[in-house]
């Protein structure tokens, strides 16, 4: 027998030993989850009256389709009683997230996924809602009025946002969760998942959504919280894993952790004794490759089992990609301090959604970056509300090689803080969606971009209010390599000036063009795109009254790669026209929303 086979046998045995504890833990968790469901469903009538209340206020969210200065398609529509339900269709009075489907992942601006991201974390967006009264939840109902099925997690927080004094401890508990599933209906529904009981009252609820399986934007109308003022008799203890429990308790005297994990993986079995299966003889790189398959918490736990694995699990090469977003509910300064010694070589760091409500301090974040920022190339900080001007200053000083910075929905940063970004000379990608950057004249910005950013590939100017044909001209003449351009809801752009035709003639590499809600887009613009932008893959002309089926047919015949075409609320494109185009071009997803 070849000597390769014993080596593979040892490798396989070790890999399954590493996963055995994880599998047992998951099995116990599944059993407990099933038990909780049964208990929750089997309770008798409540001992005290049930309180039913609609959301009082929307306090935080990751994105929305609407404008910050409007109520159309914004998350703020989730507060209060329903505006639309039980009607179905596309209504401006609902809450709509910024994206849907997988289209945004197929754009030139899409980011690569982080390695070691747990498969059970599927959330893409969130919204947090407060209610008037703290209750022990018995039900959470979500009124979905268009393309339901996006909600995948519901959480409750122990903090009372209306309390005059901050709580000593803030806990989040998952009331319900499931993986994204396809809902084959676009009709309105009252989503009523079976939630588990918790042992604290709450008036802060968080919905997390994944819209990747949806055919169009999901629309939410209201959220109803049912609960009792008194603690239920059958309430259960919380089960969230505390990231701080993963502290490195490895002791040199015996080579094992102090939390009982040595009962599962003894040092005699894995590297220090004669019966170790020769695992310690494996090449260092091969052991590192095996550990790459573990999640971050499992990697931290395994570090507590023996000297050999402690060395491998603490190797900075295991932390080149560090995605902490899945652990936002428990990540704090102590967690960052614990990870700090291992992250000297980290290049991609994701702290999106983390640190809110005092979990991470400016000092804790700054201390972490001063140790771990020198090699950073990518930094994701979406919805990280602990950030202030000092944090951006630290980023500019400690991350000289940074190429990718995401500050989307960091709406608490003051305008003057963004001046520090100018010090990042290597920056290639910058996201400032829903931030307080003050721009008085977008034409001036477009002129500067056209003059200084000749290699620009993507530009998102969604809802820029004062962008005109002059800015378009400067942009198109200077950035001829543009592949993606979003001009959705830019009301000052008018087709009659020739700006869209100029774009089509000067930007032949365009793959995505959004002209959403621009009423002036006409047949001439579409025909120019058909003639000049044959690589086009995505086009959104929602809301125009001046585009005919004939010009769209020319576009579809010319642009063989076109996969997404949104003609919602285009008055000349009725359902019959959509059906005819679909029949002729079955590979193109033509979107046509409706209102009943």
PyMOL commands that set and color helices and strands:
alter all, ss='L'
color gray80, all
select helices_A, chain A and resi 3-42+75-78+103-106+243-246+261-263+279-281+284-291+296-302+307-313+316-319+325-327+333-340+356-358+362-372+389-398+415-423+442-452+469-478+495-497+499-506+523-532+549-558+575-584
alter helices_A, ss='H'
color red, helices_A
select strands_A, chain A and resi 50-54+57-61+95-96+125-146+151-157+172-177+189-191+202-209+219-228+321-323+348-350+378-380+404-406+429-431+458-460+484-486+512-514+538-540+564-566+589-591
alter strands_A, ss='S'
color yellow, strands_A
deselect
rebuild
show_as cartoon
